[in-house]
């Protein structure tokens, strides 16, 4: 179990680094070939009994794949495996010592009771493999001699442990939600209308922002493919949209629509029907993010009357959701919800008057 834990951690680090550097995880080597290659790698690098136990496990094919993926990623197994072996030997010897003492003191029944009372999982196994377990078992034996219901104590202890776990999680969640991040405040408006934005939204960290919005890497890649399909021959422009700071908000909108069974692809088709995003203030990526948000918010195929107007800073300010349009503008039919609002929000800091929706 100690080897499996170390391998799981190492594999998680490998996958995280690949996502950061390449944008996606590499496929694992074929299971059959990996099993053969990994068996050769383990030779002389791990104690024979530990190697045999690993290869006899039902999860050996997967572990072999992880091991060879680490090697392909540049990890020196001749350095890693002996260290993992030292950890495994230490754990093995500690467990053997515990078992010997428990057998000597006649407290085996308490391990059986613990396994029957506590649900399977890391907590139960951590107790049984702890150096203090023999003392715990001996104490349970003494309590039993004095007529104490040890099984009831174990069940209560587990329930209290769950209570502690939930209380800690609640405190941590409260700490995260105690303040509203600047990104969350700046994102309030037409682009995020109807979305459940976390108060601690951090758009400066793309991976974290997507996690906060409950969007996995594969789901995000799927949405990016949808955009590319809706903009044939415009891969450069699409890449600029994906790299824009507010792209996670567009992805969140697509995820919500997809969950509701709405035709996301049909909405995105509006990006090529109205290409007024090609010119205007701000960066092209930011304009495309706003255009995509608008297309997803309108009925499929609907285009604003005429092409979207080119937005000047002055016009954007006058059409801002915090400053209503003048009578002159109202007569021209300019609506406060036009994409010009987003251009204004992208170009300048959040209005001091506070958010309005």
VENRAUR-V441287 format. One line per field, one symbol per residue. ss: DSSP state (a for helix, b for strand, c for the rest). phi: phi as a letter, one per 20 degrees, with the letter a starting at -180 (. if undefined). burial: + if it has 9 or more other ideal C-beta (glycine too) atoms within 8 Angstrom, else -. Layout:
BEGIN
ss->???
phi->???
burial->???
END
This chain:
BEGIN
ss->caaaaaaaaaaaaaaaaaaaaaccccccccaaaaaaaaaaaacccccaaaaaaaaacccaaaaaaaaaaaaaccccaaaaaaaaaaaaaaaaaaaaaaaaaaaaaccaaaaaaaaaaccccaaaaaaaacccaaaaaaaaaaaaaccccaaaaaaaaaaaaaaaaaaaaaaaaaaaaccccaaaaaaccaaacccccccccccccaaaaaaaccccaaaaaaaaaaaaaaccccaaaaaaaaacccaaaaaaaaaaaaaccccaaaaacaaaaccaaacccccaaaaaaaaaaaaaacccccccccccccccaaaaaaccccccccaaaaaccccccccaaaaaaaacccccccccc
phi->.ffgfffffffffgffffffednaeffffgffffffffgfffgmdcggffgffffeffeggfffffffffffeofeffeffgfffffffffgffffffffffffemdfffffffffeeffqfffffffeffeggfffffffffffeneffffffffffffffffgfffffffffffefceffffffefqgfdgneeeffegcffdgffffffemdfgffffffffgffffcgmdffffffffefgeggfffffffffffemefgffffgffeecdfffcqfmffffffgfffffffeeggnfcggmefffdegfffffegfdcffffgfffenfdfefggffffffecfffffofcc
burial->-+++-+++-++--++-+++------+-++-+--++-+++-++--++---++--++----++-+++++++++-+-+-+--+++-++-+++-++-++--+--++--+-+--++-+++-++----+++-+++---++-+++-++-++-----++-+++--+--+---------------+---+-++++++++++--+-+++++++-----++-++-+-+-+++-++-++++++-----++-+++-+-+++++++++++++-----++-++++++-+-++--+---+++++++++++++-+-+---+---++-+-+-++++++--------++---+-+-++++++++++----------
END
